[in-house]
């Protein structure tokens, strides 16, 4: 037992001593055969309990090496692997690999040069493969390049100041190389795939001020990418932009600001090929432009495309495209297309599109489309709000608001929403598939599942209603609808259908009378109101008009106007009887007939009833009649 404790104590002391020893003096044992240099360095670091920091451009990380050492210092192992062209700098538990400084006499400066070329390869650090279509750029000069299929790139830089060369590629961590002005040089830049689990990467200070470059890795959690703002892939904009322009826009994860930019077409601009990530105060596009956003004014003869937000004015002869928000005025001769929202006015000759909403106005010659509108939507053909509309929708043909309208829908043909609180007015059909609170005015049909307020149309339909339906025919599923068979002093057999609500219902009626000098028929329409006293008793007041005719004679007009006061008794749930007096005024227009037998006037009323003569005109008859019927609910 004492032997075991002694062994454990010895190991702990050895490890502690090793941790306190300089990195280059630590004793390690390593054995590798035909393995990549970068993998071998990782094993050396693991054996010595430290970490490397180096620019992959100074050593050939993809070369293969073999080494077998036992109990040797780290420096001896590295000298064997890297040779004398590499020096070592210890910084805490990091060992920084640097290129050996050239002798002073070998450094030659050429102050007369104004630019130099950085070229080289972009490499996937995880696999060693060359990376195609990676963006290599300088934010200061806006010079940029896109690596080719073999990962090779060429970048021209100015010599007046130190440059931060950025390397970006979709699904990779951003990498920045700090380079000082020098002769043309070639580098290999390794970029790491975005890890599934984000791990921050340490950035070490540059302890060697004579080094030409320093590599800085940017962790994934420092990259801000809004994947929803991809206007370059939407509709017509996918066609207006080249493949390379869309690749650059997708690769880069930064935004710069400039006071002014002028472009002929995307890519031919004062912002060069990085325009898609630069926000400008003022942007002038002679034909068209592709920018990161606008803060004051943008004008384009044909098109404007902005990946980010736009304010305060954007105008184009043909089309505007914005990946973010618009604040202010957006005007286009044909189409305005905004992926996010508009706070202001969209005015287009053909179509306005706002993906998330409009707080203000949409004015289009043909179609307006948004998710939510708060304000006014005016279109020559169709307005669409995929969610709610607060304000007014006015369209020459159709208004559509999927969820709710607070305000008004005014159209030439159809209005549709789920719930409306306000007014629906159209030339043909209004539909509220949920609740209508307010008024529906239609040239033909009004429909509401639950109606509260007023319905005026030829046909009014509701599932349940407290609204007043005014029209030729009204039907409420859970309302007033009764079939009635009756007789009176004019037509011996009558059938009528009464539908609507108790406050106001419609009456469609027909009748016939046979006998000497007959038959003749009647067709009529009326309105009624029912007073409900209890479950069994009620009182109906009805005003009707009937047209009387013989089957072979429709000429002239013989109209019977009646006011009925009917008492209702309902002994059973679905059956009731009605009876009561009526006041009748008959207007005759059959004086053109040559024989009395063809006239209806001579036999009306059929039954002897009290006559009234309060209208002194031979074309009128007045009397008090009766109405008796059986009603089925």
Buried (B, 14 or more C-beta within 10 A) or exposed (E): EEEEEEEEEEEEEEEEEBEEBEBBEBBBEBEBEEBBBBEBBBBBBEBBBBBBBBBBBBBBBEEEBEBEBEEBBBBEBBBEBBEEEBEBBEEEEBBBBBBEEEEEEEEEEEEEEEEBEBBBBBBBBEEEEBBBBBBBBBBBBBBBBBBBEEBBBBBBBBBEEEBBBBBBBBEBBBBBBBBBBBEEBEBBBBBBBBEEEEEEBEBBEBBEEEBBBBBBBBBBEEBEEEEEBBBBEBEBBEEBBEEEBBBBBBBBBBBBEBEEBBBEBBBBBBBBBBBBBBBBBBBBBBBBBBBBBBBBBBBBBBBBBBBBBBBBBBBBBBBBBBBBBBBBBBBBBBBBBBBBBBBBBBBBBBBBBBBBBBBBBBBBBBBBBBBBBBBBBBBBBBBBBBBBBBBBBBBBBBBBBBBBBBBBBBBBBBBBBBBBBBBBBBBBBBBBBEBBBBBBBBBBBBBBBBBBBBBBBEBBBBBBBBBBBBBEBBBBEEBBBBEBEBBBBBBBEBBBBBBBBBBBBBBBBBBBBEEEBBEBBBEBBBBBBBEEEEEEEBBBBBEBBBBBBBEEBEEBEBBBBBBBBBBBEBEEEEEBBBBBBBBBBBBBEBEEBEEEEBBBBEBBBBEEBEEBEEEEEEEBBBBBBBBEBEBEE
